[in-house]
Amino acid sequence: MKGRKPKPTNLKVLEGNPGQRPLNENEPKPKPVAPKPPTWLRKEAKKEWKRAAKELEQLGLLTQIDMATFAGYCQTYAKWREAEEFIQENGSTYEIPKYGEDGELISVYYQQYPQVSQARQYLEQITKLCAEFGMTPSSRSRINLPGQQDEVDEMESLLNKKSHK
């Protein structure tokens, strides 16, 4: 399929259908019940699963059929954490000494650890997968959950009172 990938109808509805295009009434609507984490996930991935799945299930954005995509997000998150921890412990570069024929040190080159580019790639993947579930600030800003408009933020209320005086 060419062009921009279509946005799921439930996300369009939550965003208030800003494009005003007809919604796909025949789109499959699986029950918003979070799947159990696969047993093969890394330990850190399972922690992230438990943390994020509960929130996404409450918002109706995670279903049984999303298991593979969400597992991919959690597994990538665990790999990113591992790469970042390595960089924190070891730095981002290491020295490569160059010796002459006589064994004398000529110069030192610095090489970037593979974990640096891996961490960057993992973070790009995480960001893309997060957007699929409304887990980034920009994707979340387009979501309009029913019933939340009526809730008044206490701080916003105080600020509005002071600005009207």
Secondary structure, DSSP 8 states (H G I E B T S, - for coil): --SS----HHHHHHTT-TT-----TTS-----------TTS-HHHHHHHHHHHHHHHHHT---GGGHHHHHHHHHHHHHHHHHHHHHHHH-SEEEEEEE-TTS-EEEEEEEE-HHHHHHHHHHHHHHHHHHHTT-SHHHHHT---TTSSS---HHHHHHHHHHT-
